[in-house]
């Protein structure tokens, strides 16, 4: 998620953390709560899938933490975002663990295919140079 609107630029601060091309990891993590509250399943699931891939999850037995367990605030925001129920309505989200797992598998497989396509000419060239 962008920290600032498209036509506005700003600096990173203590709340946003680092900004990478205008995108802040903190605002991305926090965005799952309003997506969940407003039943924006597509935004919720895609953002959560990105967090599962890039959030460096660490699983110990039945416990799971993110950022290798070093930043507990990430875990707090994720629990808040996944369990938020607005006071004005009942949340009937269609989010399921299986759909999330399928999206994560697709993203990992797709990333592997992209890497293979980009790296195969380089590897082939190095191999042919060694054989010559």
Secondary structure, 3 states (H helix, E strand, C coil): CECCCCCCCCCCCCCCCCEECCEEHHHHHHHHHHHHHCCCHHHHHHHHHHHHHHCCCEEECCEEECHHHCCHHHHHHHHHHHHCCCCCCCCCCCCCHHHHHHHHHHHHHHHHHHHHHHHHHHHHHHHHHHHC
